[in-house]
Amino acid sequence: GRPSAAQLTAEISARLALPGLRWLTIDVDGAELLDDELARVLHRARAAATAAGIDFDVRATRPGPRRWLARHGLDEAESRVPRPRSPGRPGWPTRPRSP
């Protein structure tokens, strides 16, 4: 689709307000048109999530959306700063236990 900045802001805000939320991933592959204003919304959402202790990712697999993410500094390799993860998050390594 073609999300507006207002729509995206409202949807992300609602999700960030969910109690107990530990991470939020936004997948932009389904968007037909990614306006530059959406990048500002996603940067603000990332800052709000980080301030609340929520991991926030923006992902895409299609070439067009991946280029858009890179151009706006939203691709994972360019914009994520590693932070300590909670041990209960699936897919994250945990320290081996001492015998």
C-alpha positions as a Markdown table, in Angstrom:
| # | Residue | x | y | z |
|---|---|---|---|---|
| 1 | Gly | 0.0 | 0.0 | 0.0 |
| 2 | Arg | 0.9 | 3.7 | 0.3 |
| 3 | Pro | 0.9 | 4.5 | 4.0 |
| 4 | Ser | 0.7 | 8.1 | 5.0 |
| 5 | Ala | 3.0 | 9.6 | 7.7 |
| 6 | Ala | -0.1 | 10.1 | 10.0 |
| 7 | Gln | -1.2 | 6.5 | 9.5 |
| 8 | Leu | 2.2 | 5.1 | 10.2 |
| 9 | Thr | 2.7 | 7.3 | 13.2 |
| 10 | Ala | -0.7 | 6.2 | 14.7 |
| 11 | Glu | 0.0 | 2.5 | 14.0 |
| 12 | Ile | 3.5 | 2.5 | 15.5 |
| 13 | Ser | 2.4 | 4.6 | 18.5 |
| 14 | Ala | -0.3 | 2.1 | 19.3 |
| 15 | Arg | 2.1 | -0.8 | 19.2 |
| 16 | Leu | 4.8 | 0.9 | 21.2 |
| 17 | Ala | 2.1 | 1.5 | 23.9 |
| 18 | Leu | 1.4 | -2.2 | 24.3 |
| 19 | Pro | 2.4 | -3.3 | 27.8 |
| 20 | Gly | 5.4 | -5.7 | 27.9 |
| 21 | Leu | 6.5 | -5.0 | 24.4 |
| 22 | Arg | 10.2 | -5.9 | 24.0 |
| 23 | Trp | 10.7 | -5.5 | 20.3 |
| 24 | Leu | 9.0 | -4.2 | 17.2 |
| 25 | Thr | 9.8 | -5.0 | 13.6 |
| 26 | Ile | 8.5 | -2.9 | 10.7 |
| 27 | Asp | 8.5 | -4.7 | 7.3 |
| 28 | Val | 8.3 | -2.2 | 4.4 |
| 29 | Asp | 8.3 | -4.8 | 1.6 |
| 30 | Gly | 4.5 | -4.4 | 1.2 |
| 31 | Ala | 4.7 | -0.7 | 0.6 |
| 32 | Glu | 4.2 | 0.4 | -3.0 |
| 33 | Leu | 5.5 | 3.9 | -2.4 |
| 34 | Leu | 7.8 | 5.0 | 0.4 |
| 35 | Asp | 7.6 | 8.7 | 0.8 |
| 36 | Asp | 10.6 | 10.5 | 2.4 |
| 37 | Glu | 8.4 | 11.7 | 5.2 |
| 38 | Leu | 8.0 | 8.1 | 6.3 |
| 39 | Ala | 11.7 | 8.0 | 7.0 |
| 40 | Arg | 11.3 | 10.8 | 9.6 |
| 41 | Val | 8.5 | 8.9 | 11.2 |
| 42 | Leu | 10.6 | 5.7 | 11.4 |
| 43 | His | 13.6 | 7.6 | 12.9 |
| 44 | Arg | 11.3 | 9.2 | 15.6 |
| 45 | Ala | 9.8 | 5.8 | 16.3 |
| 46 | Arg | 13.2 | 4.2 | 16.7 |
| 47 | Ala | 14.2 | 6.9 | 19.1 |
| 48 | Ala | 11.0 | 6.5 | 21.1 |
| 49 | Ala | 11.4 | 2.7 | 21.2 |
| 50 | Thr | 15.0 | 3.0 | 22.3 |
| 51 | Ala | 14.1 | 5.4 | 25.1 |
| 52 | Ala | 11.4 | 2.9 | 26.2 |
| 53 | Gly | 13.9 | 0.0 | 26.1 |
| 54 | Ile | 12.2 | -1.6 | 23.1 |
| 55 | Asp | 14.3 | -3.1 | 20.3 |
| 56 | Phe | 13.1 | -1.6 | 17.0 |
| 57 | Asp | 14.0 | -2.9 | 13.5 |
| 58 | Val | 12.9 | -1.8 | 10.0 |
| 59 | Arg | 13.4 | -4.5 | 7.4 |
| 60 | Ala | 13.0 | -5.2 | 3.7 |
| 61 | Thr | 14.0 | -8.0 | 1.4 |
| 62 | Arg | 13.0 | -6.4 | -2.0 |
| 63 | Pro | 15.7 | -4.3 | -3.7 |
| 64 | Gly | 13.7 | -1.1 | -4.0 |
| 65 | Pro | 12.7 | -0.9 | -0.3 |
| 66 | Arg | 16.2 | -2.0 | 0.8 |
| 67 | Arg | 17.7 | 0.9 | -1.2 |
| 68 | Trp | 15.2 | 3.3 | 0.3 |
| 69 | Leu | 16.2 | 2.1 | 3.8 |
| 70 | Ala | 19.9 | 2.5 | 3.1 |
| 71 | Arg | 19.4 | 5.9 | 1.6 |
| 72 | His | 17.6 | 7.1 | 4.7 |
| 73 | Gly | 19.9 | 5.4 | 7.2 |
| 74 | Leu | 17.3 | 2.9 | 8.3 |
| 75 | Asp | 18.9 | -0.3 | 7.1 |
| 76 | Glu | 20.0 | -2.6 | 9.9 |
| 77 | Ala | 23.7 | -2.5 | 9.0 |
| 78 | Glu | 23.9 | 1.3 | 8.9 |
| 79 | Ser | 21.7 | 2.4 | 11.7 |
| 80 | Arg | 21.6 | -0.1 | 14.5 |
| 81 | Val | 23.7 | 0.3 | 17.6 |
| 82 | Pro | 24.2 | -3.0 | 19.4 |
| 83 | Arg | 22.6 | -3.0 | 22.8 |
| 84 | Pro | 22.5 | -5.7 | 25.5 |
| 85 | Arg | 19.6 | -8.0 | 24.8 |
| 86 | Ser | 17.2 | -9.6 | 27.1 |
| 87 | Pro | 18.1 | -13.3 | 27.6 |
| 88 | Gly | 14.6 | -14.4 | 26.8 |
| 89 | Arg | 14.5 | -13.1 | 23.2 |
| 90 | Pro | 14.5 | -16.0 | 20.7 |
| 91 | Gly | 17.4 | -16.2 | 18.4 |
| 92 | Trp | 19.9 | -14.4 | 20.6 |
| 93 | Pro | 22.8 | -16.3 | 22.1 |
| 94 | Thr | 23.1 | -16.8 | 25.8 |
| 95 | Arg | 26.2 | -17.3 | 27.8 |
| 96 | Pro | 27.2 | -20.9 | 28.5 |
| 97 | Arg | 26.7 | -21.9 | 32.1 |
| 98 | Ser | 29.7 | -22.8 | 34.2 |
| 99 | Pro | 29.8 | -26.4 | 35.5 |
